[in-house]
Amino acid sequence: MVHIFIGLTASWLLASSVCAQSATSNTRPRASDLALKVGILPTGALNAITDVAGVEVGHRTIISGDNVRTGVTAILPHSANLYRDKVPGAIFVENGFGKLTGSTQIDEMGEIETPIVLTNTESVPQVADAVTTYILSLPGNEDVLSVNPVVGETNDGYLNDIRGRHITPDDVFTAIKKAKSGPVEEGNVGAGTGIVAFGWKGGIGTSSRKLPQNLGGYTIGVLVQTNFGGVLSIAGAPIGQELGQYYLHKELQQGSGKDKADGSCMIVIATDARIDARNLKRLAARAWLGMARTGSAASNGSGDYAIAFSTAPQLRIHTSEKSPTRHVELLSNDAMSPLFLAVIEATEEAIYNSIFRATTMSGNGHTVEGLPIDKTIEILKEHRSIK
């Protein structure tokens, strides 16, 4: 197995040189660049999921020809061998029209043992296989006989030839290999390359919140993959209505009808707070309040999932430990409320960032426009959401 891992390293390097990627510089603003204040809590230094110490994010963006617009995004709770040092985790399902590999074992055991990888709907099996290969190939895992890959998705079939299943193992290995701390690319990158939100271009977005020291000083980081619809609202301003693009517009006003409200949203939540799987699931459930604030219609065809994990070193599950008992210190239920607010605010802002940063894209015979920034700013000012 060690030889396989060495071979994969060469494949990562090769894939990096041969797969077409978007080379354009993204100058579109984030929400904070517009002085848009979401909620009351302060953000972390980067306003990203990587504000949670140890968390790393990597993308593989695949843009090829006229019809391939897809990719892979990998989130690593820490850089060590996740199978040997598992983290507590939980999943909350808002609407289960989706394919989230690994969910039942996480529900049962409350543990995450692989990178969390996002991609497109039809590529989930291939990506899960590649994540399994990655874990089996890590030094120290030669005796591993069962791997629970965690792979989520949204459907990018409007802009991407999704039936072609263009994601390869090398793409997955590259996303994991490129994962790093620091600023996170947003918009048309990785698993956000070919997706649509509120009828405009969607993508990857991230944000964070930092509790004050008198509330524990904990950090909550969120990363989203937005491919859903509804009636877009930004900080209370009715952007979708003002721009004339929203769910049921055609039926109500003889409008464009571009937003069908179907799709999906994947939300990945990281925290350094000492909370176990039970309270992580409660935390994940609150993320949907943040999504609701943006105007989601929670449609029948939207597969909406939140995955939450804790990076607290004291809570890691070490496979080498054979003791039948564990003694850990956890936050109480009463201490969770500030974290609930933090995840609501971070989710809301991450969704805004995914749309603000996404640029107009054509593919698969269609074009999806980026949210018109100038007009959006005018509306935000009219409604006093920004000055």
C-alpha positions as a Markdown table, in Angstrom:
| # | Residue | x | y | z |
|---|---|---|---|---|
| 1 | Met | 0.0 | 0.0 | 0.0 |
| 2 | Val | 2.9 | 2.4 | 0.6 |
| 3 | His | 3.9 | 2.0 | -3.0 |
| 4 | Ile | 0.4 | 2.9 | -4.1 |
| 5 | Phe | 0.6 | 6.1 | -2.1 |
| 6 | Ile | 3.9 | 7.0 | -3.7 |
| 7 | Gly | 2.3 | 6.4 | -7.1 |
| 8 | Leu | -0.6 | 8.7 | -6.3 |
| 9 | Thr | 1.9 | 11.5 | -5.5 |
| 10 | Ala | 3.2 | 11.3 | -9.1 |
| 11 | Ser | -0.4 | 11.3 | -10.3 |
| 12 | Trp | -1.2 | 14.5 | -8.4 |
| 13 | Leu | 1.7 | 16.3 | -10.1 |
| 14 | Leu | 0.7 | 15.0 | -13.5 |
| 15 | Ala | -3.0 | 16.0 | -13.0 |
| 16 | Ser | -2.0 | 19.5 | -12.0 |
| 17 | Ser | -0.3 | 20.1 | -15.3 |
| 18 | Val | -2.9 | 18.6 | -17.7 |
| 19 | Cys | -6.3 | 19.5 | -16.4 |
| 20 | Ala | -7.7 | 22.9 | -17.6 |
| 21 | Gln | -8.6 | 25.3 | -14.8 |
| 22 | Ser | -9.9 | 28.8 | -14.7 |
| 23 | Ala | -7.0 | 31.2 | -14.7 |
| 24 | Thr | -8.9 | 34.4 | -14.5 |
| 25 | Ser | -8.4 | 36.6 | -11.4 |
| 26 | Asn | -11.5 | 37.1 | -9.4 |
| 27 | Thr | -11.9 | 40.7 | -8.4 |
| 28 | Arg | -15.6 | 40.5 | -7.3 |
| 29 | Pro | -16.2 | 41.5 | -3.7 |
| 30 | Arg | -17.0 | 39.5 | -0.6 |
| 31 | Ala | -19.9 | 40.7 | 1.6 |
| 32 | Ser | -17.4 | 42.3 | 4.0 |
| 33 | Asp | -15.8 | 44.2 | 1.2 |
| 34 | Leu | -19.1 | 46.0 | 0.8 |
| 35 | Ala | -19.2 | 46.8 | 4.5 |
| 36 | Leu | -22.2 | 44.4 | 4.7 |
| 37 | Lys | -22.5 | 43.4 | 8.4 |
| 38 | Val | -24.2 | 40.1 | 8.8 |
| 39 | Gly | -25.4 | 39.6 | 12.4 |
| 40 | Ile | -23.7 | 40.8 | 15.6 |
| 41 | Leu | -20.7 | 38.5 | 16.2 |
| 42 | Pro | -17.2 | 39.3 | 15.0 |
| 43 | Thr | -15.6 | 37.2 | 12.3 |
| 44 | Gly | -12.3 | 35.4 | 12.5 |
| 45 | Ala | -9.2 | 36.9 | 11.0 |
| 46 | Leu | -9.8 | 35.3 | 7.5 |
| 47 | Asn | -13.6 | 35.2 | 7.8 |
| 48 | Ala | -13.3 | 31.6 | 6.5 |
| 49 | Ile | -13.7 | 28.0 | 7.7 |
| 50 | Thr | -9.9 | 27.9 | 8.0 |
| 51 | Asp | -10.1 | 30.3 | 11.0 |
| 52 | Val | -10.7 | 27.1 | 12.9 |
| 53 | Ala | -7.1 | 26.1 | 13.7 |
| 54 | Gly | -6.0 | 23.0 | 11.7 |
| 55 | Val | -8.7 | 23.0 | 9.1 |
| 56 | Glu | -7.5 | 22.9 | 5.5 |
| 57 | Val | -9.4 | 23.4 | 2.2 |
| 58 | Gly | -8.3 | 22.3 | -1.3 |
| 59 | His | -10.0 | 22.7 | -4.7 |
| 60 | Arg | -9.7 | 21.0 | -8.1 |
| 61 | Thr | -11.4 | 23.1 | -10.8 |
| 62 | Ile | -12.2 | 21.3 | -14.1 |
| 63 | Ile | -13.0 | 23.5 | -17.1 |
| 64 | Ser | -12.6 | 21.8 | -20.4 |
| 65 | Gly | -14.1 | 22.4 | -23.9 |
| 66 | Asp | -17.6 | 23.7 | -24.2 |
| 67 | Asn | -19.4 | 21.5 | -21.7 |
| 68 | Val | -17.2 | 20.4 | -18.8 |
| 69 | Arg | -17.6 | 22.8 | -15.8 |
| 70 | Thr | -17.2 | 20.8 | -12.6 |
| 71 | Gly | -14.7 | 20.1 | -9.8 |
| 72 | Val | -13.9 | 18.8 | -6.3 |
| 73 | Thr | -13.5 | 20.5 | -3.0 |
| 74 | Ala | -11.9 | 18.8 | 0.0 |
| 75 | Ile | -12.1 | 19.9 | 3.6 |
| 76 | Leu | -9.7 | 18.3 | 6.1 |
| 77 | Pro | -10.4 | 18.7 | 9.8 |
| 78 | His | -6.7 | 18.3 | 10.4 |
| 79 | Ser | -3.6 | 17.4 | 8.4 |
| 80 | Ala | -2.7 | 14.1 | 10.2 |
| 81 | Asn | -4.0 | 10.6 | 9.3 |
| 82 | Leu | -7.8 | 11.1 | 9.9 |
| 83 | Tyr | -8.4 | 7.4 | 10.0 |
| 84 | Arg | -6.0 | 7.1 | 13.0 |
| 85 | Asp | -7.1 | 10.3 | 14.6 |
| 86 | Lys | -10.9 | 10.6 | 13.9 |
| 87 | Val | -12.9 | 13.7 | 14.9 |
| 88 | Pro | -16.4 | 13.8 | 16.4 |
| 89 | Gly | -18.9 | 14.6 | 13.7 |
| 90 | Ala | -22.6 | 14.8 | 12.9 |
| 91 | Ile | -25.0 | 15.3 | 10.0 |
| 92 | Phe | -28.3 | 17.1 | 9.9 |
| 93 | Val | -30.6 | 16.5 | 6.9 |
| 94 | Glu | -33.0 | 19.4 | 6.0 |
| 95 | Asn | -34.2 | 17.7 | 2.8 |
| 96 | Gly | -32.8 | 14.3 | 1.8 |
| 97 | Phe | -33.0 | 14.5 | -2.0 |
| 98 | Gly | -29.3 | 14.0 | -2.4 |
| 99 | Lys | -26.4 | 11.6 | -2.2 |
| 100 | Leu | -24.3 | 12.0 | 1.0 |
| 101 | Thr | -22.0 | 9.0 | 1.2 |
| 102 | Gly | -21.0 | 8.0 | 4.7 |
| 103 | Ser | -23.9 | 9.5 | 6.5 |
| 104 | Thr | -25.3 | 6.4 | 8.3 |
| 105 | Gln | -22.0 | 5.5 | 9.9 |
| 106 | Ile | -21.5 | 9.1 | 11.1 |
| 107 | Asp | -25.0 | 9.0 | 12.5 |
| 108 | Glu | -24.3 | 5.7 | 14.3 |
| 109 | Met | -20.7 | 6.3 | 15.5 |
| 110 | Gly | -20.5 | 10.1 | 15.7 |
| 111 | Glu | -17.0 | 10.0 | 14.0 |
| 112 | Ile | -15.5 | 11.3 | 10.8 |
| 113 | Glu | -12.4 | 9.4 | 9.5 |
| 114 | Thr | -11.7 | 10.8 | 6.1 |
| 115 | Pro | -11.6 | 14.2 | 4.4 |
| 116 | Ile | -15.0 | 15.6 | 3.6 |
| 117 | Val | -15.2 | 15.9 | -0.2 |
| 118 | Leu | -17.7 | 17.8 | -2.3 |
| 119 | Thr | -18.4 | 17.2 | -6.0 |
| 120 | Asn | -21.2 | 16.8 | -8.5 |
| 121 | Thr | -24.1 | 14.4 | -8.2 |
| 122 | Glu | -23.1 | 11.7 | -10.7 |
| 123 | Ser | -19.5 | 11.6 | -9.6 |
| 124 | Val | -20.1 | 10.7 | -6.0 |
| 125 | Pro | -19.3 | 6.9 | -6.4 |
| 126 | Gln | -16.0 | 7.7 | -8.2 |
| 127 | Val | -15.0 | 10.3 | -5.6 |
| 128 | Ala | -15.9 | 8.0 | -2.7 |
| 129 | Asp | -13.7 | 5.2 | -4.3 |
| 130 | Ala | -10.8 | 7.7 | -4.7 |
| 131 | Val | -11.2 | 8.8 | -1.0 |
| 132 | Thr | -11.1 | 5.2 | 0.0 |
| 133 | Thr | -8.0 | 4.6 | -2.0 |
| 134 | Tyr | -6.4 | 7.7 | -0.5 |
| 135 | Ile | -7.0 | 6.5 | 3.1 |
| 136 | Leu | -5.9 | 2.9 | 2.4 |
| 137 | Ser | -2.7 | 4.2 | 0.8 |
| 138 | Leu | -1.6 | 6.3 | 3.8 |
| 139 | Pro | 1.4 | 5.0 | 5.7 |
| 140 | Gly | 0.1 | 3.3 | 8.9 |
| 141 | Asn | -3.2 | 2.2 | 7.4 |
| 142 | Glu | -1.9 | -1.1 | 6.0 |
| 143 | Asp | -4.3 | -3.1 | 8.2 |
| 144 | Val | -7.4 | -1.0 | 7.5 |
| 145 | Leu | -10.3 | -3.1 | 6.2 |
| 146 | Ser | -13.2 | -0.6 | 6.4 |
| 147 | Val | -13.2 | 3.0 | 5.3 |
| 148 | Asn | -16.2 | 5.4 | 5.5 |
| 149 | Pro | -15.7 | 8.1 | 2.9 |
| 150 | Val | -17.7 | 11.3 | 3.4 |
| 151 | Val | -18.7 | 12.7 | 0.0 |
| 152 | Gly | -21.5 | 15.2 | -0.6 |
| 153 | Glu | -22.8 | 16.8 | -3.9 |
| 154 | Thr | -24.9 | 19.2 | -5.7 |
| 155 | Asn | -26.1 | 18.8 | -9.3 |
| 156 | Asp | -24.2 | 20.9 | -11.8 |
| 157 | Gly | -25.9 | 19.4 | -14.9 |
| 158 | Tyr | -27.1 | 22.8 | -16.3 |
| 159 | Leu | -23.6 | 24.1 | -17.0 |
| 160 | Asn | -21.7 | 20.8 | -17.0 |
| 161 | Asp | -21.9 | 17.5 | -18.9 |
| 162 | Ile | -22.7 | 15.7 | -15.7 |
| 163 | Arg | -23.6 | 12.4 | -17.4 |
| 164 | Gly | -20.0 | 12.3 | -18.7 |
| 165 | Arg | -18.7 | 11.8 | -15.1 |
| 166 | His | -15.5 | 13.7 | -15.8 |
| 167 | Ile | -14.1 | 13.6 | -12.2 |
| 168 | Thr | -11.1 | 11.2 | -12.0 |
| 169 | Pro | -9.2 | 9.8 | -9.0 |
| 170 | Asp | -6.4 | 12.2 | -9.8 |
| 171 | Asp | -8.7 | 15.1 | -9.4 |
| 172 | Val | -9.7 | 13.9 | -5.9 |
| 173 | Phe | -6.1 | 13.3 | -4.9 |
| 174 | Thr | -5.1 | 16.7 | -6.1 |
| 175 | Ala | -7.9 | 18.5 | -4.1 |
| 176 | Ile | -6.8 | 16.7 | -1.0 |
| 177 | Lys | -3.1 | 17.3 | -1.7 |
| 178 | Lys | -3.7 | 21.0 | -2.3 |
| 179 | Ala | -5.7 | 21.4 | 0.9 |
| 180 | Lys | -4.1 | 24.2 | 3.1 |
| 181 | Ser | -4.9 | 26.6 | 5.8 |
| 182 | Gly | -5.2 | 30.4 | 5.1 |
| 183 | Pro | -7.5 | 32.2 | 2.7 |
| 184 | Val | -10.1 | 30.0 | 0.8 |
| 185 | Glu | -10.9 | 30.5 | -2.8 |
| 186 | Glu | -14.6 | 31.2 | -3.4 |
| 187 | Gly | -17.0 | 31.3 | -6.3 |
| 188 | Asn | -16.4 | 29.3 | -9.5 |
| 189 | Val | -13.8 | 26.9 | -8.0 |
| 190 | Gly | -13.7 | 23.2 | -7.1 |
| 191 | Ala | -17.2 | 21.8 | -6.5 |
| 192 | Gly | -18.7 | 25.2 | -7.0 |
| 193 | Thr | -17.5 | 25.5 | -10.6 |
| 194 | Gly | -20.8 | 24.7 | -12.4 |
| 195 | Ile | -23.6 | 25.4 | -10.0 |
| 196 | Val | -26.4 | 27.9 | -9.9 |
| 197 | Ala | -28.0 | 29.8 | -6.9 |
| 198 | Phe | -31.2 | 31.9 | -7.0 |
| 199 | Gly | -30.9 | 31.8 | -10.8 |
| 200 | Trp | -27.5 | 33.5 | -10.8 |
| 201 | Lys | -24.1 | 31.8 | -10.7 |
| 202 | Gly | -23.5 | 30.0 | -7.4 |
| 203 | Gly | -20.4 | 28.5 | -6.0 |
| 204 | Ile | -18.2 | 27.9 | -3.0 |
| 205 | Gly | -18.5 | 30.4 | -0.1 |
| 206 | Thr | -17.1 | 30.6 | 3.4 |
| 207 | Ser | -17.3 | 32.7 | 6.6 |
| 208 | Ser | -16.6 | 32.4 | 10.3 |
| 209 | Arg | -17.5 | 33.8 | 13.7 |
| 210 | Lys | -15.4 | 34.2 | 16.8 |
| 211 | Leu | -17.0 | 34.2 | 20.2 |
| 212 | Pro | -15.6 | 36.7 | 22.8 |
| 213 | Gln | -13.5 | 35.2 | 25.6 |
| 214 | Asn | -16.3 | 35.6 | 28.1 |
| 215 | Leu | -18.3 | 33.1 | 26.0 |
| 216 | Gly | -15.4 | 30.7 | 25.6 |
| 217 | Gly | -13.5 | 32.3 | 22.7 |
| 218 | Tyr | -14.5 | 29.5 | 20.3 |
| 219 | Thr | -14.5 | 29.8 | 16.5 |
| 220 | Ile | -17.1 | 28.6 | 14.1 |
| 221 | Gly | -16.2 | 28.3 | 10.4 |
| 222 | Val | -18.6 | 27.4 | 7.6 |
| 223 | Leu | -18.1 | 26.5 | 3.9 |
| 224 | Val | -21.0 | 26.1 | 1.5 |
| 225 | Gln | -21.6 | 24.7 | -1.9 |
| 226 | Thr | -24.7 | 26.7 | -3.2 |
| 227 | Asn | -26.9 | 25.2 | -5.9 |
| 228 | Phe | -30.4 | 26.1 | -4.7 |
| 229 | Gly | -33.1 | 28.8 | -5.2 |
| 230 | Gly | -35.9 | 30.8 | -3.7 |
| 231 | Val | -36.3 | 34.6 | -3.3 |
| 232 | Leu | -32.9 | 36.0 | -2.7 |
| 233 | Ser | -32.7 | 38.3 | 0.3 |
| 234 | Ile | -29.4 | 39.9 | 1.5 |
| 235 | Ala | -29.3 | 41.4 | 5.0 |
| 236 | Gly | -33.0 | 41.9 | 4.7 |
| 237 | Ala | -33.0 | 43.6 | 1.3 |
| 238 | Pro | -35.3 | 42.0 | -1.3 |
| 239 | Ile | -32.6 | 41.6 | -3.9 |
| 240 | Gly | -34.4 | 38.9 | -5.9 |
| 241 | Gln | -37.7 | 40.8 | -6.1 |
| 242 | Glu | -35.9 | 44.1 | -7.0 |
| 243 | Leu | -33.9 | 42.5 | -9.7 |
| 244 | Gly | -37.0 | 40.6 | -11.0 |
| 245 | Gln | -35.5 | 37.1 | -10.6 |
| 246 | Tyr | -37.0 | 34.7 | -8.1 |
| 247 | Tyr | -38.9 | 31.5 | -7.6 |
| 248 | Leu | -42.5 | 31.6 | -8.9 |
| 249 | His | -41.8 | 34.9 | -10.7 |
| 250 | Lys | -43.1 | 33.6 | -14.0 |
| 251 | Glu | -46.2 | 32.2 | -12.3 |
| 252 | Leu | -47.0 | 35.3 | -10.3 |
| 253 | Gln | -45.8 | 38.1 | -12.6 |
| 254 | Gln | -45.2 | 36.7 | -16.0 |
| 255 | Gly | -41.5 | 37.1 | -15.4 |
| 256 | Ser | -38.4 | 35.2 | -16.4 |
| 257 | Gly | -38.9 | 32.0 | -14.4 |
| 258 | Lys | -35.1 | 31.4 | -14.3 |
| 259 | Asp | -35.1 | 30.3 | -10.7 |
| 260 | Lys | -36.7 | 26.9 | -10.3 |
| 261 | Ala | -35.7 | 26.7 | -6.6 |
| 262 | Asp | -34.4 | 23.1 | -7.1 |
| 263 | Gly | -30.8 | 22.1 | -6.6 |
| 264 | Ser | -29.0 | 21.5 | -3.3 |
| 265 | Cys | -26.8 | 23.0 | -0.7 |
| 266 | Met | -24.0 | 21.4 | 1.2 |
| 267 | Ile | -22.9 | 23.1 | 4.4 |
| 268 | Val | -19.7 | 22.1 | 6.2 |
| 269 | Ile | -19.2 | 23.4 | 9.8 |
| 270 | Ala | -16.0 | 23.3 | 11.8 |
| 271 | Thr | -15.5 | 24.4 | 15.4 |
| 272 | Asp | -12.8 | 24.2 | 18.0 |
| 273 | Ala | -15.4 | 24.0 | 20.8 |
| 274 | Arg | -15.4 | 20.8 | 22.9 |
| 275 | Ile | -18.7 | 19.4 | 21.7 |
| 276 | Asp | -19.6 | 15.8 | 20.9 |
| 277 | Ala | -21.7 | 14.3 | 18.1 |
| 278 | Arg | -25.0 | 15.0 | 19.9 |
| 279 | Asn | -24.4 | 18.7 | 20.2 |
| 280 | Leu | -22.7 | 18.9 | 16.8 |
| 281 | Lys | -25.9 | 17.6 | 15.3 |
| 282 | Arg | -27.8 | 20.4 | 17.1 |
| 283 | Leu | -25.3 | 22.9 | 15.8 |
| 284 | Ala | -25.7 | 21.6 | 12.2 |
| 285 | Ala | -29.5 | 21.9 | 12.5 |
| 286 | Arg | -29.1 | 25.7 | 13.2 |
| 287 | Ala | -27.2 | 26.2 | 10.0 |
| 288 | Trp | -30.5 | 26.0 | 8.1 |
| 289 | Leu | -31.7 | 29.1 | 9.9 |
| 290 | Gly | -28.9 | 30.9 | 8.2 |
| 291 | Met | -29.8 | 29.5 | 4.8 |
| 292 | Ala | -33.5 | 30.5 | 5.4 |
| 293 | Arg | -32.4 | 34.1 | 6.0 |
| 294 | Thr | -31.0 | 34.2 | 2.4 |
| 295 | Gly | -34.4 | 33.3 | 1.0 |
| 296 | Ser | -34.2 | 29.6 | 0.4 |
| 297 | Ala | -37.5 | 28.0 | -0.8 |
| 298 | Ala | -36.5 | 24.6 | 0.6 |
| 299 | Ser | -37.9 | 23.0 | -2.5 |
| 300 | Asn | -38.8 | 19.3 | -3.0 |
| 301 | Gly | -35.9 | 18.8 | -5.4 |
| 302 | Ser | -33.2 | 20.4 | -3.1 |
| 303 | Gly | -30.8 | 18.0 | -1.3 |
| 304 | Asp | -29.8 | 20.0 | 1.7 |
| 305 | Tyr | -27.2 | 18.7 | 4.3 |
| 306 | Ala | -25.1 | 20.1 | 7.0 |
| 307 | Ile | -21.9 | 18.3 | 8.2 |
| 308 | Ala | -20.4 | 19.5 | 11.5 |
| 309 | Phe | -17.2 | 18.5 | 13.3 |
| 310 | Ser | -15.0 | 19.5 | 16.2 |
| 311 | Thr | -11.3 | 19.9 | 15.9 |
| 312 | Ala | -10.7 | 20.0 | 19.7 |
| 313 | Pro | -7.7 | 17.8 | 20.3 |
| 314 | Gln | -9.1 | 16.4 | 23.5 |
| 315 | Leu | -12.0 | 14.9 | 21.6 |
| 316 | Arg | -10.1 | 13.0 | 18.8 |
| 317 | Ile | -10.7 | 9.3 | 18.7 |
| 318 | His | -7.4 | 7.6 | 18.4 |
| 319 | Thr | -7.6 | 4.1 | 16.9 |
| 320 | Ser | -4.5 | 3.0 | 18.9 |
| 321 | Glu | -6.3 | 3.5 | 22.2 |
| 322 | Lys | -7.7 | 0.3 | 23.6 |
| 323 | Ser | -9.2 | 1.6 | 26.8 |
| 324 | Pro | -12.9 | 0.7 | 27.2 |
| 325 | Thr | -13.7 | 4.2 | 28.6 |
| 326 | Arg | -13.0 | 7.8 | 27.8 |
| 327 | His | -12.9 | 10.8 | 30.0 |
| 328 | Val | -13.5 | 14.1 | 28.2 |
| 329 | Glu | -14.7 | 17.5 | 29.2 |
| 330 | Leu | -17.6 | 18.8 | 27.1 |
| 331 | Leu | -19.5 | 22.0 | 26.9 |
| 332 | Ser | -22.9 | 22.0 | 28.5 |
| 333 | Asn | -26.2 | 22.3 | 26.7 |
| 334 | Asp | -26.6 | 25.8 | 28.1 |
| 335 | Ala | -23.2 | 26.8 | 26.6 |
| 336 | Met | -24.4 | 26.0 | 23.1 |
| 337 | Ser | -26.6 | 29.0 | 22.4 |
| 338 | Pro | -23.9 | 31.4 | 21.4 |
| 339 | Leu | -22.5 | 28.8 | 19.1 |
| 340 | Phe | -25.9 | 28.4 | 17.5 |
| 341 | Leu | -26.0 | 32.1 | 16.7 |
| 342 | Ala | -22.5 | 31.9 | 15.4 |
| 343 | Val | -23.3 | 29.2 | 12.9 |
| 344 | Ile | -26.5 | 30.9 | 11.8 |
| 345 | Glu | -24.6 | 34.1 | 11.0 |
| 346 | Ala | -21.6 | 32.4 | 9.4 |
| 347 | Thr | -23.8 | 30.2 | 7.2 |
| 348 | Glu | -25.8 | 33.3 | 6.0 |
| 349 | Glu | -22.6 | 35.2 | 5.1 |
| 350 | Ala | -20.9 | 32.2 | 3.5 |
| 351 | Ile | -23.9 | 31.9 | 1.1 |
| 352 | Tyr | -23.7 | 35.6 | 0.2 |
| 353 | Asn | -20.0 | 35.2 | -0.5 |
| 354 | Ser | -20.6 | 32.2 | -2.7 |
| 355 | Ile | -22.9 | 34.3 | -4.9 |
| 356 | Phe | -20.9 | 37.6 | -4.7 |
| 357 | Arg | -17.7 | 35.9 | -5.8 |
| 358 | Ala | -19.1 | 33.7 | -8.5 |
| 359 | Thr | -18.7 | 35.1 | -12.1 |
| 360 | Thr | -20.7 | 34.6 | -15.2 |
| 361 | Met | -20.1 | 31.2 | -16.8 |
| 362 | Ser | -21.1 | 29.5 | -20.0 |
| 363 | Gly | -21.2 | 25.7 | -20.5 |
| 364 | Asn | -23.2 | 22.8 | -21.8 |
| 365 | Gly | -25.1 | 25.2 | -24.1 |
| 366 | His | -26.2 | 27.5 | -21.3 |
| 367 | Thr | -25.0 | 30.8 | -19.7 |
| 368 | Val | -25.6 | 31.8 | -16.1 |
| 369 | Glu | -24.9 | 35.4 | -15.2 |
| 370 | Gly | -23.1 | 36.4 | -12.1 |
| 371 | Leu | -25.2 | 38.5 | -9.6 |
| 372 | Pro | -25.1 | 42.1 | -10.9 |
| 373 | Ile | -22.9 | 43.7 | -8.2 |
| 374 | Asp | -23.6 | 47.4 | -9.0 |
| 375 | Lys | -27.4 | 47.0 | -9.0 |
| 376 | Thr | -27.2 | 44.9 | -5.9 |
| 377 | Ile | -25.2 | 47.6 | -4.1 |
| 378 | Glu | -27.8 | 50.2 | -5.1 |
| 379 | Ile | -30.6 | 48.0 | -3.6 |
| 380 | Leu | -28.7 | 47.4 | -0.4 |
| 381 | Lys | -28.2 | 51.1 | 0.0 |
| 382 | Glu | -31.8 | 51.9 | -0.7 |
| 383 | His | -32.8 | 49.5 | 2.1 |
| 384 | Arg | -30.1 | 50.7 | 4.4 |
| 385 | Ser | -28.4 | 47.3 | 4.5 |
| 386 | Ile | -25.2 | 49.1 | 3.7 |
| 387 | Lys | -24.2 | 52.8 | 3.8 |
